[in-house]
Amino acid sequence: MKQRFLEFDYLRGIAILVIILGHAVVNVDRTLPMALQNLFAGGTAVFVFISGFFFHSVFYRRFEYGDFMRKKVQNVLYPFLVISLVALLPMMQVWLGKPGMTLAKFAKNIYWQVHDGYVLYPHWYIPFVMALFVLSPLYLLYIRASLAARLLLFAEACVIAMLVHRPLGNMNVLQSLVYFTPYYLAGILYSMHFAVLNRHHRLLFALSLLGVSLFVVLQTLVFPHLANYHKAALVFDGVDLMFWQKLFLCLVLLEFASWLTTRPENPLLLQISAASFALFFIHPMVLTQVHNLMLPVLKAVHPGALVNLMATLLSLILATAGSYALAWLVRRTWPRHSRMLIGW
């Protein structure tokens, strides 16, 4: 019987909300505190941590590479291609309506739109995560290694990631693999040592909360840098402080999710969790429309930090609700094919 980890169901729902929040930021007059922007950004790391946990806790014991990859292609790659095409069609319609548009210009527009490997800006994650899945045999070897070897490899991967940073435009899949692999390994390690870590969860939470606070302060006040770090892989540009903040944040959010399991079941968060991949795929299109309506009004005034924050939270709510409504509609209309269409 498959074990259910309710706290990770909650964590998946929290993770997608954090990801949408990072994209929903409204800061039209640059008054939103940098500390908040640094805290909101980089939520993808939590998704990778969860994937690592489930790779060990669910797939490892009966792992069959062909079946594993077939399901990932059907449930991850196919929706990525479908949503990308849906997003590309309106762009193509706009291009066709431009005066002087030729077939060569049209083809060039398409080429540059998909040049990075994705159409919608958050979807860089899909080429990366598919590459991560392709490398699953390496993670099987990691799990089967000794504890000392696993910890040493994890520490080395963390050091490399904080020096490599995320790629420019998120379009270097190999660099993304190097950067995000420690989060995947952290999820694997948490699953492998679940009993011990869960027994000391309060101490782990306290240390992680301290870590998040420390690295937010360092990135905001001591070594000021806004949001995620991006650079060419082999160019030195300091230490990625966001990397460490998000590593600690995974554990902070997990503790919060674990606390939720002691309360009455939260059906709303569980629904968001179940639809998390669909929300990930769809939210860029919905959020664009939300911001198209909201930003012109805000730009006409000087909103200040509080209004920017409230607008950010409203954008999060509207984008999540709108994306869920669209996902539900697709699921209701094509129940047998919705997973392949939108990942749910």
N, C-alpha and C positions, 0 to 999 in steps of 0.2 A: 504493500500500500504506500502510495506517495505521501511523504510527510509535507504538511502545510506549514509554512513559516508566515504566520499572519503579520508579524512585524515587517517582513520584507514585502508583503503585499501593500502594506501601508507606505513603506519606504518608496516603492515604485511610484505610487500616487504622488507622494511628496516630491520625488525627483522630477517628474514631468512638470509639476507646478513651478519648481525652482528654475527649470530650463525655460519655460514660457516667461517667467518673471524676468529673467536675464535679458530676453529679447523685447520685453514690454516696456523697458525703462523709458520714461519721458523726462527730458531735461532741457526744455527749449531755451531757457535763459542761463543754463549752466550753474544753477544754484543747488541742485541735488547734491548732498554731501558725498565726497569721494569715497568715504568709508562704506556707505550704503551701496554705491555702485560696485565697489570691489567685493562686497559680500554677495550681491545679486549675481554677478558674472560667474561663468565657469561651471554651471550646474551639470554639464554633461558628465563630469567625473563621477557623480553619484550613480548615473546609469551604468557606467563601466564597472564600478564596484559591485553593483547588484548582479550584473552579468557574470562576473567572476565567481560570486557566491553560488549562483545557480549552476554554473558549469560543473562545480565540484559536487554540490549537494543533490543535483537532479540528474545530470547527464553522465557523470564520470563512471559510475558503477556499471552501467550498461551501455557504454559509449560504443557507437558504430559510426565511423566517419562518414560513410556514404549517406546513411539515413539522416545524420545530424546536418550535413551540408544541404541535403535536399530540402529539409524543413526550413532551413535558414533562407534558402533561395526563394521558396514559396512565400514565407511569412515576412521576410525583410526586403529582399531584393526586388521581387515583383511589385509590392506596393510602392517602393521607391521609384520604379520606372513608370508606374501608372500615374502617380501624383506629379511626377516631373513632367509627363506629357500634358496632363491637365493644366499645369501652371504655364507650360510653354505655348499652348494654343492661343490664349489671349494675347500674349506678347507678339506672336506671329501675326495675329489679326491687326494689332496696332502698327506693326512694321509695314504690312501690306497697304495700309491707309495713308502712309507717308508719301508725299509727292516726290517723284524722281526715284522711287524704289525700283531697283532692277533685280533680276534673279541672282546675280552675283552678290549684290549687297545683302539680299535676303539670306542667302546661304552663309555669308560671312557673319551676319548677326546671330544666326543659329549656332555657328561654330564657336563664337566668342561667349555665347550664353552658356554653353555646356563645356567650355574649355577646361574648367576646373574639375569636371567630373560630376557636377550637380547643377541644378537649376535654381532651387530655393536655398537661401544662405545657410540654414541650419543643417541641410542635408549632406554636408561634407561628412557627417557622422556615418552614413551608410557605407560608402566605399571603405572607410577605415574599419568599421566593425565587421564587414564581410571579410576583409583581410585578416582581422583578428580571428575569426572563425576558421578560416583556411589553415591557420597556424595551430589549430587545436592539438595536434600530436605533440607539439613542443610543451604545451601546458600539461599534457598527460605525464610527460617526463618530469616536469616540475613537481607535480603532485607526488610522484613516486620517489623523488629524491629524499635524502635525509633532511631532518629538521634544520641542521646547521647549514646545509647547502641551500635550502629554500630561503632561509633568513638572509644569508649572504647575497644571494641573487636578487632578493627583494631590495636590500640596501643599495646594491650597486645600480639597480634599475632606477631607484629614486634619485640617486646622485646624478646619473646621466640625464634623466628627465628634467631636473631642475636647471641643468646647464644647456640642454638642447632647446627648451621652450617649445611652444606650439608653432606650427608652420605658418608662413605668410599666407594669408587668405585661406588657411586651413586646407590647402590643396595638395600638400605633400603627404601622401598616405603613409609612406615609410616613416616620416618624422612623427606623424600622429601616433603610429604604432609604438614608437620608442617613448613618446611622452605619456601615453595613457596606459601602457602595459603595467606600470606599478599599481594603478588602481584595480586592474583586473587581478593581479597577483594578491593584492590586499583582500579582495573579495574571496578568492580561493583560500587564503590563509584563515580568514575569519570562519569560513565553513569548516575547514579541517580541524580547527581548534575552538569550535563553537561552545562546547561545554565549559572549557576553562575561561574563555573570554567573557562568556555570559555570567559566570560566577563572580567575576570582578568588574561587572559592567559599570558600577557607580564610580569606581576609581578611573576606569577608562574614559567615562564620560567627563569627569572633572578635568582630566589631563587634556582631553580633546577640546573641550570648551576653552581652556586656557590657551591651547595651541591656535585655535581659530582667532581668538581675541588678539593674541600676540602678533600673528602674521597680518591681520587686518591693520593693526596699528603700524607695524613696520612698513607695509606697502603704502599706507596712507600718509604717515607723518615723517618717517625716518628716511625711507627710500621711495619717494613718491612715484607711483606708477598707476595709471588708470586701467582697471579691469585686466583682461588676459594679456599675457606676454606672447608676442609673435616675432619671429625672426628667422633668418636662414639658419639651417641646422648647425653648420660648422663655423659660424661667426660667434665669438664670445660677446655677450652683452649682459653680464651679471647673472644673478641667481633669480630664478622664477619663484617669487614668494607666494604667488597664487597656487602653485602646485601643492605646497605644504598646507596652505589654508584649506583647500578642498579635500585633501587627504584626511585632515582632522574633522572637517565638516561631515564627511561620510559617517563617521562614528557618532557625532553629535546628533545628526538626523536619525540615525538608527536607534539611538537611545530614546529619542522622542517618539519614534514609531513603536518601540517596545513599550513605552509608557501608555500609548494609545490602546495596546492590547489588554491593559488592565481596566479599561473603561468599556462602556457598552459599545457594541460593534458600530462602526461608522460606515453606513452603506454608501454615502456620497463619495468618500475617499476611496472606497473599494471599487466603485464604478469608474472613477477617474483612473485608478490603477489598472483595471481591466482594459480600459480604452487607451492606455498610455501611448502605445505606438501609433495608433490612429491620430491621437492629439498631436504627437510629435510631427507626423507627416503633414497634417492639415493646418496647424496653427499659423505658419508663416503667411499663408494667403488671407486668413481671417484677420490676423493682427495688422496686416498691411491696410486693410479696409478700415479697421478701427482707428488706426493712426491717421489715415487720410481724412477721416471725419473730425478727429480730435485736435490734431496739431495746428491747423490753420486758426482755430479759435484761440488756442493758447498762445500762439505766436503774436497775436494782436495785442496781447497784454504782457505785463511782467509778472508771471504767476508766483514766483518765489518757491522755496524748497518744499513747503508743506503741500502746495497745490500740485507741484510736480510729482511728489510722492503719492498723493491721492489719485492723480491721473495715471500713474504707473500701476497702482493696485486695481483701478477701474479697467485699465487695458488688460491686465491679467485675467480679471473676472470675465470680461466680454469675450476675449480671445478663447478662453477655456470653454465657456458656455457655447459660443458659436461653433467651435471646432467639434465639441461633443455632439451638438445638434446635427451637424453635417454627417459625422461618423455614424450616428444612430440612424439617420435617414438612409445612408448607403447600406448599412447592416440590415435594415428592415426591408429595403427594396431588393437586395441581392444577398439573402442570408447564406446561401451556399458558397458564394464567391467573395464575400466581404473581406475575409482575412487576406486573400490574395490581392484585393483592390486597395485596402487601406490599413492592413495589419491588425484587424480586429474582427 
